[in-house]
Amino acid sequence: MVKVFIYPATSLILSDMVARFGHEPIGSALGIRERIQTPGFESPPLQITPEEPKKGLKWAAVEVPSGVRGRMAIYGPLIEQSEAAIIIREAEFAFGCMGCARTNELIQFSLRHRGIPVLDLEYPSSDEEGIAFVAAIREFLAGLAKEGQA
Amino acid sequence: MAEYTPAYVGTVTKYVFIESPHLTPKDLALRAYEISGGVMIKETCFGMQVTGKPDEVETLIARIREFDPSHIYVKDRGFPPGDERRCRANLGGARPGYLGHEFEMGRIRYIARGLEAPATGVPAVPERREPLDARKLKELMEAEEP
């Protein structure tokens, strides 16, 4: 079983595909769950404390807005433990405020910079594209399993 | 800031989405209750959320998938069900994250076709047609060709 980072990190389709083909999807839910289940001082809405931007300094420089660093405190450890990644290019619903947009760019940069196997895709918009989309993911994940055995 | 005591520590929560011609979310929930054991189930309009110990949830998910493998989709959720920081009842309006679900559920039918297709390599896909450029359209209109 290989840990596969999914981008968009909240993607239902990617999360399901990765789990369905026998690997572990790594997405934002894992980082959020860890914080939600940690006792401490309440910091709604996400139980993110003022400490997070400091932790985020590991992945983004101090000049980078604290919103990006706070987000990277969630995503950074997840990216570091990932052994592969699947990225959907230009995912329409992954837009957001400037903090989200810059974090998204940084996530994709960090994944590519790590040198792990990355599969680039686009959301399907027809049956033919759907068949190719699933086949590409199936082949990519099967390849990872073989690499893991070698 | 108030002291925070988390609920459901050590559990996992998963969304189960269904878009099937054979099974409604209600049917799925009923079948899930029959095999749920100690897993907590919350029915939703799109399927359900299941919360429990990781191995119990995994077992339940594996059995649920068998009902209609290419039309049932599962993903992790960070918050437990009914969490006041995310629950629609407390916030008003659509729950944060709803737009993402709505967008992806629109693509699910293509994914289902992909899952049902035989697993034989990655087929070539015809290129997407580019939308008509506005300048080109203006030229066509101004040309006034019969």
Chai-1 contact restraints between the chains, C-beta under 6 A:
chainA,res_idxA,chainB,res_idxB,connection_type,confidence,min_distance_angstrom,max_distance_angstrom,comment,restraint_id
A,T10,B,G100,contact,1.0,0.0,6.0,A-B,restraint_1
A,L12,B,Y73,contact,1.0,0.0,6.0,A-B,restraint_2
A,L12,B,K75,contact,1.0,0.0,6.0,A-B,restraint_3
A,L12,B,E104,contact,1.0,0.0,6.0,A-B,restraint_4
A,I13,B,E104,contact,1.0,0.0,6.0,A-B,restraint_5
A,I13,B,I111,contact,1.0,0.0,6.0,A-B,restraint_6
A,S15,B,K75,contact,1.0,0.0,6.0,A-B,restraint_7
A,D16,B,Y73,contact,1.0,0.0,6.0,A-B,restraint_8
A,D16,B,V74,contact,1.0,0.0,6.0,A-B,restraint_9
A,A29,B,D76,contact,1.0,0.0,6.0,A-B,restraint_10
A,A29,B,R77,contact,1.0,0.0,6.0,A-B,restraint_11
A,A29,B,G78,contact,1.0,0.0,6.0,A-B,restraint_12
A,I32,B,G78,contact,1.0,0.0,6.0,A-B,restraint_13
A,R33,B,G78,contact,1.0,0.0,6.0,A-B,restraint_14
A,I36,B,G78,contact,1.0,0.0,6.0,A-B,restraint_15
A,I36,B,F79,contact,1.0,0.0,6.0,A-B,restraint_16
A,Q37,B,P6,contact,1.0,0.0,6.0,A-B,restraint_17
A,Q37,B,V9,contact,1.0,0.0,6.0,A-B,restraint_18
A,P39,B,T5,contact,1.0,0.0,6.0,A-B,restraint_19
A,P39,B,P6,contact,1.0,0.0,6.0,A-B,restraint_20
A,G40,B,Y4,contact,1.0,0.0,6.0,A-B,restraint_21
A,F41,B,M1,contact,1.0,0.0,6.0,A-B,restraint_22
A,E42,B,M1,contact,1.0,0.0,6.0,A-B,restraint_23
A,E42,B,A2,contact,1.0,0.0,6.0,A-B,restraint_24
A,E42,B,Y4,contact,1.0,0.0,6.0,A-B,restraint_25
A,P44,B,R85,contact,1.0,0.0,6.0,A-B,restraint_26
A,P45,B,R85,contact,1.0,0.0,6.0,A-B,restraint_27
A,F93,B,L99,contact,1.0,0.0,6.0,A-B,restraint_28
A,F93,B,G100,contact,1.0,0.0,6.0,A-B,restraint_29
A,F93,B,F103,contact,1.0,0.0,6.0,A-B,restraint_30
A,Y123,B,R107,contact,1.0,0.0,6.0,A-B,restraint_31
A,P124,B,Y110,contact,1.0,0.0,6.0,A-B,restraint_32
A,D127,B,Y110,contact,1.0,0.0,6.0,A-B,restraint_33
A,D127,B,R113,contact,1.0,0.0,6.0,A-B,restraint_34
A,E128,B,V125,contact,1.0,0.0,6.0,A-B,restraint_35
A,E129,B,V125,contact,1.0,0.0,6.0,A-B,restraint_36
A,G130,B,Y110,contact,1.0,0.0,6.0,A-B,restraint_37
A,G130,B,I111,contact,1.0,0.0,6.0,A-B,restraint_38
A,G130,B,R113,contact,1.0,0.0,6.0,A-B,restraint_39
A,G130,B,G114,contact,1.0,0.0,6.0,A-B,restraint_40
A,I131,B,R113,contact,1.0,0.0,6.0,A-B,restraint_41
A,I131,B,G114,contact,1.0,0.0,6.0,A-B,restraint_42
A,I131,B,A117,contact,1.0,0.0,6.0,A-B,restraint_43
A,A132,B,V122,contact,1.0,0.0,6.0,A-B,restraint_44
A,A132,B,P123,contact,1.0,0.0,6.0,A-B,restraint_45
A,A132,B,V125,contact,1.0,0.0,6.0,A-B,restraint_46
A,F133,B,G114,contact,1.0,0.0,6.0,A-B,restraint_47
A,V134,B,G114,contact,1.0,0.0,6.0,A-B,restraint_48
A,V134,B,L115,contact,1.0,0.0,6.0,A-B,restraint_49
A,A135,B,V122,contact,1.0,0.0,6.0,A-B,restraint_50
A,A136,B,V122,contact,1.0,0.0,6.0,A-B,restraint_51
A,E139,B,V122,contact,1.0,0.0,6.0,A-B,restraint_52
